[in-house]
Amino acid sequence: MEKNKVKNKAIKVFTPNATSQLVVEETIRLIKKKVDVLDLGCGDGYIGLNVFKKRRNKIKSFSFSDLSQKATRKCAINAKKAGLKVIIKNGSMFDPWKNKKFDFIVESVSAISEPVAYWSPWYNKHITCKAGQDGTKLVNDILKKGKKFLNKGGKIIFPIVSLSNKDKIIKVAKKNYQTVKLLSSKSWPLPKVLYKYEKQLKKLKKKKLIEYKKKFGIILYSSYVFVAVK
Ligand SMILES: C[S@@+](CC[C@H](N)C(=O)[O-])C[C@H]1O[C@@H](n2cnc3c(N)ncnc32)[C@H](O)[C@@H]1O
């Protein structure tokens, strides 16, 4: 009975996925000296809190923000459970961080093609993805504005999922940062619930708004983790 109740409850905070884990691993590798870090689009804090746990002695301050109040509340609970002292703010994009600067920004704000997001198991009316048809709207805005929130030589780490227009994002990153480097990439099977939208997915792919491959009947999409240096 209790089990069913939990199962039927709509998920209200983004559930960290394989891409989140990839971002954690690459960010841990990059942090070498004492830094101020921002986890932007933190959700329940999965990325930042796991990085903080592994690099405790290298963190001057760790800040978190998300548009969703439910997410930032969950992040605060998780930080407390882990015994980590963090700064958590609620708000859209960089709004909560006026006049602040960081050495590292780890951003993972919703960035997949909007229709795909709402067909997928990852998003719903509580977890928004106002990223546009090609998924680039929010991440490109972050890349353009991010420089202002980075110290000299500061780094922004961002994942790109191939369910968005990857080339358009890279173009904006290259225009705004000194260097842009691919840290890692992996392919994953598309969640089964998306197969019933294959016709629509094909149309988006034809328009070059998203990219995926089909091998032996399995649809594979990819995640990439990039770092850009100011
Ligand atoms: C892909 S999830 C990543 C969550 C978390 N970092 C993780 O990996 O589990 C995207 C997050 O971006 C947040 N988001 C969406 N639009 C936003 C905006 N305009 N400003 C800040 N956060 C936003 C969502 O609420 C969601 O928590």
The ligand as an SDF file (V2000), in Angstrom:
LIG
                    3D

 27 29  0  0  0  0  0  0  0  0999 V2000
   19.1310   18.2040  -16.0020 C   0  0  0  0  0  0  0  0  0  0  0  0
   18.5450   18.7580  -14.4340 S   0  0  0  0  0  0  0  0  0  0  0  0
   20.0670   18.6850  -13.5280 C   0  0  0  0  0  0  0  0  0  0  0  0
   19.8590   18.5430  -12.0460 C   0  0  0  0  0  0  0  0  0  0  0  0
   21.1040   18.1030  -11.2680 C   0  0  0  0  0  0  0  0  0  0  0  0
   22.2180   18.9730  -11.5110 N   0  0  0  0  0  0  0  0  0  0  0  0
   21.4470   16.6710  -11.6110 C   0  0  0  0  0  0  0  0  0  0  0  0
   22.3520   16.4220  -12.4230 O   0  0  0  0  0  0  0  0  0  0  0  0
   20.7740   15.7940  -11.0730 O   0  0  0  0  0  0  0  0  0  0  0  0
   18.2720   20.4510  -14.7620 C   0  0  0  0  0  0  0  0  0  0  0  0
   17.9530   21.3450  -13.5860 C   0  0  0  0  0  0  0  0  0  0  0  0
   17.8730   22.6900  -14.0770 O   0  0  0  0  0  0  0  0  0  0  0  0
   16.8520   23.3510  -13.3810 C   0  0  0  0  0  0  0  0  0  0  0  0
   16.4470   24.5240  -14.1760 N   0  0  0  0  0  0  0  0  0  0  0  0
   15.5980   24.5820  -15.2310 C   0  0  0  0  0  0  0  0  0  0  0  0
   15.4870   25.8470  -15.6830 N   0  0  0  0  0  0  0  0  0  0  0  0
   16.2820   26.6150  -14.8670 C   0  0  0  0  0  0  0  0  0  0  0  0
   16.5950   28.0080  -14.8290 C   0  0  0  0  0  0  0  0  0  0  0  0
   16.0540   28.8700  -15.6850 N   0  0  0  0  0  0  0  0  0  0  0  0
   17.4380   28.4470  -13.8690 N   0  0  0  0  0  0  0  0  0  0  0  0
   17.9970   27.5860  -12.9750 C   0  0  0  0  0  0  0  0  0  0  0  0
   17.7360   26.2590  -12.9690 N   0  0  0  0  0  0  0  0  0  0  0  0
   16.8940   25.7680  -13.9120 C   0  0  0  0  0  0  0  0  0  0  0  0
   15.7660   22.3130  -13.1920 C   0  0  0  0  0  0  0  0  0  0  0  0
   14.9080   22.6760  -12.1360 O   0  0  0  0  0  0  0  0  0  0  0  0
   16.6090   21.0660  -12.9070 C   0  0  0  0  0  0  0  0  0  0  0  0
   16.8010   20.8820  -11.5330 O   0  0  0  0  0  0  0  0  0  0  0  0
  1  2  1  0
  2  3  1  0
  2 10  1  0
  3  4  1  0
  4  5  1  0
  5  6  1  0
  5  7  1  0
  7  8  2  0
  7  9  1  0
 10 11  1  0
 11 12  1  0
 11 26  1  0
 12 13  1  0
 13 14  1  0
 13 24  1  0
 14 15  1  0
 14 23  1  0
 15 16  2  0
 16 17  1  0
 17 18  1  0
 17 23  2  0
 18 19  1  0
 18 20  2  0
 20 21  1  0
 21 22  2  0
 22 23  1  0
 24 25  1  0
 24 26  1  0
 26 27  1  0
M  CHG  2   2   1   9  -1
M  END
$$$$
